[in-house]
Amino acid sequence: MVCDLCKKEEAIFHFQENSKSGRRKINLCMNCALKKGFSFSMFQFQDILIDFLLNVFSPDQNPGHSLGNVAFEADICPSCGRSFHSIVETGEVGCSICYNVYNGYVSNFIYAKNNSLNYLGKYPARYREITVHREKLLELKNELNESILTQDFMKAAKVRDKIKEIKREFKSTRRQKGRLNE
């Protein structure tokens, strides 16, 4: 079965919405599912899936928004006055409120440009350690959630303890470095 968005790749996700108006189906490949905001971590899976389905199945409820088109007709940020069109043209978001106004569309735009939602540029030296630490913790939290879902509570307890230990070690090293820099 071919993806309903790109019409190129093999669809591996098959979603179906049953409502009073009938049944709607959509089939997505891995790339299109990522672009539409589907997350593969089990953390907050239900909330992400609900948001994803609302985004995919409600083009008729949001004029100017459609399944394969992220064009906005009337949406303007109330804080800075920038439209989504200007953000797409310049590649710059006007203010922090724009992220709330344009919700997942900014993420989709970033993903389309970088093929990733993670920052791919250089970091100042002092932030590299923090970034690596954060990624390790996220990885462990995902492992913890998977262990809980599979009801492997012994493994979950070990992972939980490892998370606590890593957080404690990181705090102590940050304090020591802070004292050395003063």
Rosetta blueprint (number, residue, H / E / L):
1 M L
2 V E
3 C L
4 D L
5 L L
6 C L
7 K L
8 K L
9 E L
10 E E
11 A L
12 I L
13 F E
14 H E
15 F E
16 Q E
17 E E
18 N E
19 S E
20 K L
21 S L
22 G E
23 R E
24 R E
25 K E
26 I E
27 N E
28 L E
29 C L
30 M H
31 N H
32 C H
33 A H
34 L H
35 K H
36 K L
37 G L
38 F L
39 S L
40 F L
41 S L
42 M L
43 F L
44 Q L
45 F H
46 Q H
47 D H
48 I H
49 L H
50 I H
51 D H
52 F H
53 L H
54 L H
55 N H
56 V H
57 F H
58 S L
59 P H
60 D H
61 Q H
62 N L
63 P L
64 G L
65 H L
66 S E
67 L L
68 G L
69 N E
70 V L
71 A L
72 F L
73 E L
74 A L
75 D L
76 I E
77 C L
78 P L
79 S L
80 C L
81 G L
82 R L
83 S E
84 F H
85 H H
86 S H
87 I H
88 V H
89 E H
90 T H
91 G L
92 E L
93 V L
94 G L
95 C L
96 S H
97 I H
98 C H
99 Y H
100 N H
101 V H
102 Y H
103 N H
104 G H
105 Y H
106 V H
107 S H
108 N H
109 F H
110 I H
111 Y H
112 A H
113 K H
114 N H
115 N L
116 S L
117 L L
118 N L
119 Y L
120 L L
121 G L
122 K L
123 Y L
124 P L
125 A H
126 R H
127 Y H
128 R H
129 E H
130 I H
131 T H
132 V H
133 H H
134 R H
135 E H
136 K H
137 L H
138 L H
139 E H
140 L H
141 K H
142 N H
143 E H
144 L H
145 N H
146 E H
147 S H
148 I H
149 L H
150 T L
151 Q L
152 D L
153 F H
154 M H
155 K H
156 A H
157 A H
158 K H
159 V H
160 R H
161 D H
162 K H
163 I H
164 K H
165 E H
166 I H
167 K H
168 R H
169 E H
170 F H
171 K H
172 S H
173 T H
174 R H
175 R H
176 Q H
177 K H
178 G H
179 R H
180 L H
181 N H
182 E L
